[in-house]
Amino acid sequence: MLSGDMEKLYPSAKTLVKDCVASRIHAKDASLYDFSEQAMACAEEYMGWTDLASNPPFPLEQIQAFADSIIAQGLKTVLLIGQGGSTQAPMTITKYNKPDSSRIAFRTLDSDSPVRMRALLAGIDPHTTLFIISSKSGGTIEPRMALQAVRDIMANKMAPEELTKHLVAITDPGSDLERIAREEGWAAVFSGETTVGGRFSALSVFGLLPAALVGIDLKEFMQHALDAERQCSEDAIDNPAIVLAAFLYDNYIQGRNKFSFLTQKRGRVLGLWIEQLVAESLGKEGQGILPNIEVDTLLLTEDPGDRSVITYLTKTDLWDERRNFEMSLSYIDPAIPRQNYKINSVEELAEHFVLWEYAIAMCGYLMKVCPFDQPDVASAKAVVLDILRNGQPDPSFTENFIGHINMGDAEVRLSADFADQTTIAGALKALLGSIQHGDYFALNAFLPFTGEGRREALESIRHGVAEKRGVVSCLEVGPRYLHSTGQLQKGGPNIGVFLILSADELKDIPLSNEAESLGNLAKAQAIGDFETLATRGRRCIHLHLPDNSGVTLRALAVIINNLLEELEDFVPAEELCE
């Protein structure tokens, strides 16, 4: 049973009840979004998610039977290849379930990084591995290129015709992926529901097949979803989705257009799913709510005035871990509005998928934005394809990354705000110095997050900006974020400050068509993201490093943290005269 603190009744809850929004969402009433013809037309196409629990379009028995049969054949590993909504819910379900089950090893590949690709494939035996290619459209570039690379790498271990027997497609009917899978004789093809968008697809076959493969009982899982669907579709003031929607919206109109998501380590993967759902659904037409998957509550000891807090207590058998989390929450300023939830089992995840989907659809109604499209994601994709076809534009300038040490040249691209800068240090200082109260900072990194020192260096930058500039600071994994917060960054309010990072690969993985290599694809996506943001008048810099080694990223972290210290110490002349 869904429950959350209801310490305060927010005014918009009454509006949602009076307008029968919950029941109308469940009934797929697209006229809820009649504030524009485009919004209503989009809603008419993409409200199939509202009753996935009570009316599943794909028989659960078939999904469960396939999973059980594959396990019986000796399956040891599943590698899910996809992007965006096709991978985020499966990653959430399987990672959350991992401490409770060792049925198989489930891995997800949604990265362009050759380092990440090699790390995932290093220990895989293709003879006991199932490769799931998950793409609603069947044409998303990242899974297409990743599959191409996997086929090439696995050719040394297994004949191509045998590998096809280990391939499974999850895609919408009529896609190119479905056609290829049937022509080549893949092990199975699972058809998605065309009226369910990617980020709302957690309880469709896109999420349910991975759940079954890791040993989750689908009937029990979906019973939890059904209970939540009944609660969240009721026009009542204690409807948990109405409570959450009102919490988010009423704080939003009070200027709290961001929320910090705080949970134990196990729950952070749910935060990534929530991040995509909220940011991509609501971040458009100059509006948006930014989720921040925060880990340090010491940054919230004083109310900054621009955010709220949502906490999740997750199941853990360790008393110390529970107590540590509870103690960390005690540092939060009580003036910051806060909503608390808990999850006791992986099956309860299904309830929270429903809760958030209904709540965000309600927020779209209140904010008068269509929660089911992602126009700026599509526009950024077009820029990337143009770069791959016509070549990469020249940088604003290049410079040896560390002047007295020849580490190789870094490419720098500058948006209009920083066009007069001629050095890396100057450009970074101008970027960081432009951050004002109420802004947010995003480190958009097309880099590997595995390997010694890499993630630690990037987290050091993220945390340094949050601490020294007093703003929400996000670390975004490319290209994943392009299908998530990327929509908000481009379509939401112009309060973001962006440092986009990419790097040359020491050992790249070549591709036979569309892109020269995985590294080339990642760089094109980084440049495409920069160009799209810059065109929208965002404050942004793209820094392409000579390599992605841990030492290079640590050197960057040192530079940035030193600049942050300088900015903190700087006192404007007008203040000295006061």
N, C-alpha and C positions, 0 to 999 in steps of 0.2 A: 504494500500500500504506500503510495506516494505521500510524503509529508515534508513540510519545511516550516521554519519559523514564520509565524504570521504576527509579528509584534506590532505592525502598523498597517492600517487599511489605506491603500493609496487610492486617490480619487478616480483614476481611470479604470479601476476595477469595476466601479458602478457603471461606467459607460459601456464596458464590455458585456456586462450582464444585461443591461437595458437593451443593447443593440443585438442581443442573442448571437454574439460573434462566435462563441464556442460551438454551438449547435450548427450554425451556418457553415463553419469550417468543415465540420464532420460531414455535412451534407454536400460538400463541394460546391458551395454557392459562390460562384465567381463574382457575383454582383457586389460582394463585400469590397472589392477593389475597383469600383466603378469611378474612382477619381480620375482615371484616364482610360481611353480606349485600349491603349497598349497594355496597361496593367491588367485590365479585365480579360483581354484576349489571352494573355500569358497564364493567368489563373485558370482559365477554362481548360488549358492544355496540361497544367502541372499540379493538380490537386489530388492525384491518385494516391498520395501517401497517407491521407487522413484516416483511411480505414484498412490499412494493411494488416492490422492485427485481427479484425473481425471478418475481413474478406480478403485473405491472402491470394494474390493472383497466380502464384506458383505453388503447386501442392507440396506441403511440408514433407509428406511421406516420401516423395521422389527425391528430395534433397537429402533426407536422412538416409534413405536406402543407398544412394550413390556414395555418400561419405562412408557408410559402414562397409560397403563392398570394397572400396579403395583401401581402407585400413586393413581389411582381411587379406588383401593381396600383398601386404608387407610394406605399405607406405611408411616412410620414416620422416619425410620432410615435405612441406609445401612452400613454394615460393610464389607469392602473389605479386604480379607485375601490373601496375596501374598508376593512376594519378587522381588527385582531388577526391571527389565524393566516392569514387570507386574503391579507394584504398583506406580512407580515413576511418570509417566505421569498422571495417574488418580489422584494422590495426588496433583500434580501441578495444574491440571484443577479445581478440586473441591475446593481446598483451595483458589485459586485465585478468584474463583467465589463466595466464601462464603459471602463477604460483600454485594454483590448485590442480593442475593437470599436466602430465608429461606424455600424453597420448602420442603427439607428434611434435616436431619442431616446426613452428610457423614463422616464416620470414616475409617481410614486405619490401619490395623494391619500388620506390617512387623518386629515385634520384638519378641525375645525369652523371654523377661522379664516377669516374673509372675506379677510384680508390674504393668507393662503396660497392661497386659492382664486383670487383675482385674479392673483396672481403666476404661478400655474401656467397659467392660461387665457390670459394676455396674449399670449403668442407662438404660440398654437395655431391652425392652420388646420384647421377641422373636416373639410375635404374630403380631407385627407391624414392624418387622425388616426383611430385605433381607440380606442374607449372600452370598457374591460373593467370590468364590474361584477362584483365577486368577493365572494360571500357564501354560506357553506355553508347557513345557515338560510334565506337569502333575505329575512330580516326584520329584520336588524340596523339600528338607527335611523340610524347615521352614514352608511353608503353610500346608504340610501334618501333622506335629506335632501340629500346631496351630489349625487346624480343629478338630483333635482328642481331644484337650483340650476344645475347645468350645463345642463340643458335650457332653462331660462329665459334664461340668459346667451347660449347658442349660438343661440337663436331669432333673434337679430339677424344671424346670419351664414349660417344654413342653415335651410331649411324643416323642421319637425318630422318629417314623414314621410321626408325624406331622411336626417335624423340617425339614425333607427332602423336604417338600413343600415350605420351605423358603430358600432353597439352590439353587444357580445358579453357573454353571461352565463356565469359559472362558478358553479355552484350545485348543491346536492344535488337528486336527483329528487323531484318533488312539491312543491317550494317555490313560494311566491308569485312569486318572481323568475323561475323557470322558466315559470310560467303567463303572466306579463306578456310575457316575451321572445317566447314562441311566438305569443301573440295579436297582438302588434304586428309580428311578422316581423323580428326582429333578425337580424343577419348570421350569428350562430351561437349555439348553446347547448351548453356542455360540462358534462356531468354528473359531479359528484364522487362519491366513494365514501362511503356513509353510515357505514361502520364505521371511518372515519378522522377523528379530531377535528382541529380547525383548526390547532393548534400542531404536530401530527404530520403535516401535509399537504404538507410541502416537496417530496416526491417523487411527489405525485399530480398531477393535471392543474392544480391551483391553482398549483403551482410550475413545472410543465413547459411550459405554454403560454407564459408570459413568457420562460422560458429559450430556447425555440425562436424566439421573435420577435426576440430580440437576437442571434441567430446562433449559439447553442450547439448543437452536434451532440448530439441527445438520446441516440443509441445509445452514444456515447462517455461521456456524462454518466452514463447509467444503468449502464454497465459498471463504472464506478468504484463506484457505489452497490452493485452486486451483489457485487463483491469485498469491500466492507466488511460487507455483510450476512452473508456466509459467515464472515468473521472474528468478527463480533460475536455470532453465534449459536452459537459453539463453547464447550463447557464446558471451558475451559482457563485456566490461571493467567495466560497471556500474552494472553488475549483483551483487546483494547484497551478495550472497553466495560467489562469487569470491572475493569480497572486504574483507569479514570476513576471508576467508581461507588464503588469502595473508597476512592479518594483523597478524594472528596467526603464520603462517609458517615463514614469513620473520623475525619476532621478535624472533622466536624459533632459527633460525640458527644464530642469533646475540647473543645467550646466554640467551635470555629471555624465558626460558622454563616453566614459570609459569605465570598465570594472576590472578589478584584480581578482583572478581566479586562484584560490589558495586551496591546496589539498596535499595529502601525503604523496610520496613518489608514485605509488601505484595508480593514483587517480589522475595524474597529469596527462595521460593519454586521452582521457575523457575531455580534458580541457582543450586539447588540440582539435577534437571533433566539434566541441562547442564554439571554438574560435572560428572555424570555417563557417559553421551554420550562421552565427550571428553577423560576422563581418561581411560575408558575401551576400547574405540576404538583405541586410539593412544599409550597407555602405554604398549609397548611390544618390544622385541628384543633390549633392551637397550635404547630405545627412549621413548619419551612421553612429553606431556604438562600437567601440573598440574593446575587445577582450584582451586582457594581458595575463598570460600564464606566469604569474609572479611566484617567486619562491622565498623572498626575503621580506618578512613582515616589519623589520626595522625601518624600511622605507615608508611605512605607513603609521609611524608613531605620532605624526601630526597630520591633521586633515588637510590635504592639498586643495580640496574643494571641487575637483574635477572628476572624481571617481567614486564608485561604490565598491563593495566587496562581496564576493560569493565564495562560500567555503564548502568543501566536500570532505566529510569524514569517511574514509574507506576501510574495508575490512583488513585487519592485520592481527596476527596472533602475537605480536610483540608488544608487550606493555610499554617498553621504553619508547618505541616509535610513536605510539598513541600519545603518550605523555609529552613527548617532545613537540608534537604538532599542537597539542592543546596549549602548551606554554608559549609557543610562537604566536598563537592567536591573541594572547593576552596583551601583546605590545600594540595592537591596533587601536588607534584613537577611536573612542566610542562615538565620536561625532560622525564618523564615516558610516553611512547606511550599509546594512549588512544582511544578507540572506544565507541561511545555513541548511545544508542537506547532508544526507549520508546514504551510502550504498553498502549493503551487507553481503551481497553475493553477485556473481556475474549475471545471474538471471535478472537481477534488479536493474542492470544497465538498460534493459529493454524499456523499463518504465521511464527512465530519464531521457531516452531518445524521444519518446512520445511527448513527454513534458516540454522539452525544449523546442521541438518542432511546432507544437501547438502555440507555445508562448511567442515564438518568433513570428509566426504567421499573424498573431494578434498584434504584435508590435508594428508589423507592416501596415496593418489596418489603421492603427493609431497615428503612425508617422506619415501615412499616405505615400508609401513607397511599395513597389511590387517586390515581395520577398522571394520570387521564384525565378528571376532572371539574373544575368551577370554580364551586362553589356560591355563593361570595361575589361573583363577577362578576354572576351572575344576580340576586342580591338587590339590588345597587347599581343595576342597570338598572331594576328595579321602582320604586325610589325616584325615579329621574329621570322616568319616565313619569308618576308621580303628581304631581310638581312641574309638568310640562308641562300636565297636565289641570287641576290645582286652583290653580296659582299658586305663586309663590315665597314661602317663609316670611320674616318680617321678620328683619333682622340684629340682632345683640346691641347694636350701636350704630353710628352713622356719625360721621365726623370729616373735616374738611378734611385732605387727604392731607399737604400741607406747610403747617404752620400759618401762617407769615408770607407765604406765596405762595398765592393762591387758585387751586389746581389743580383744584378740585372735590372733592366728598365721596367718600370711600372707605367701603364697607360692610365691617363686621367681624363675623364669626361665631366664637364661642368654644366650645370643648368645656368640660366640667365643671371640668377642672383649672384653667382660667383665667377662670372666670365672674366673678371679682371685678374684673377689669381694665376700665378705662374709657377708655383711650387706646391708639392704635395702637402707640406706642413702648413703653408698659408691657406690652401684650399680647405683642409680639414679644420683648421682653426676658425675659418669663416663659417663653415657649415655648423660646427658645434656652437659658435657664438651666436648664431641666428635663432637658437632654441629659446623660446619664451614660455612663460607660465601658461599652462593650458595646452601647449603643444604635446606631441609625442615623437619619440625617436624610434626608427626602425633600422636595424642592421640586417639587410637583405643579402644573405650569403649563399652564393652558388659554389659551395666548398664542401669537401668531405667533413663530416662531423665525427668520424672515427679516427683512431690513431692518436698517439701520445701528444698531448699539448694543444691539439687543434680546438676542440670545443672549449677547453678551459680559457684559452686566449680570447675567443669570441665572447664568452660569458663575462670575462673581465671588462671588455669594452662595454657590453650592455649594462652591466652593473655600475660601471664608472659613470656613464651618462646619467643613469637614474639617480645616483647619489649626488653627483656634483651639479647637475642641472635641475634636479627636482621635478622630473617629468616621468611619465610612463615610458619605459624603454623596452623594446621588443627585439628578440632574436628570431629571425625568420629563416627557415630552411628553404633554399631554392632547389628545384623549381616548385616545390610543394605550395609555397605561399602564393604563387601566381594564381592558384585556383582557390584561394582562401582570402587572406587579408589583402591580397593584391587588388581585389575589387574595391575595398574600402579605401585603400591608399590612393587610388586614382579617381574614384567616384564620390568619395565622402568629402567632409569638410577639409579645407586646405590648412590643416594644422599639423601635418606630418613633416618630419625632417628625415631624409633617407640617405644612408650610406650603403651603396650596392657594391658587393665584393665578388670578384671572380679571380681565377688564377690560371696560369699555364700549367699543364699536366706534365709531370716528369715521365710518366708512362701512360700514354693515351690509348684508348680503344678505338680502332678505326671502324668506320661504317661504310657501307657500299653505296648508299644513295641518300639524298636529301641533305645530310650533313657529313662533313669529312670524318668526324669522330664524335664521341660523346663529349669530350672537352670543348670541341668547336660548337656543339649544340648548346652547352651550358653558357659559353661566352656570348653567343648570339642572344640567348634569353636574357642574360644580364644587361646587354646593350639595349635590347628591345624594351626591357622594363624601364631603364633609364630614360630612353627617348620618349616613351609614353608618359612617364611622370613629368619630365621636363616640359613637354608640350602642354600639359595641364597646369603649368605654372608652379609645380612643386619645387621645394628646395631640395636638391639632390646632387650627389656626386657618385660617379662610377669609378671605382679603383680596381684595375686589373693588375694583380700582382705577378711577379716573375715566376712564382711557384706557390704551392699550397702547403709547404712543410710547416710543422709545428713551430720551428724557430722563426720563420718568416711571419707567421701570424702573431707570435709573441712580440716580435719587434714592432709590429703594427700596434698592438695593444699598449706597448710602452709609449710610443709616440702619442697616441690618442690620450692616454691617461695623463701624460705630462702636459699636453695642451689643455686638458680640463683643469689641471691645477693652475695653469697660467690664467685661464679665464676666471677662475674662482678668486684669484688674488687681485685681478684687475679692478680698479675703481675708476669709473668715468670721471673726466675732468670736471664736469658740472657738479658732481657730487662732492668733489674736493673743495669746491668754492662755496658750498652751502655752510 
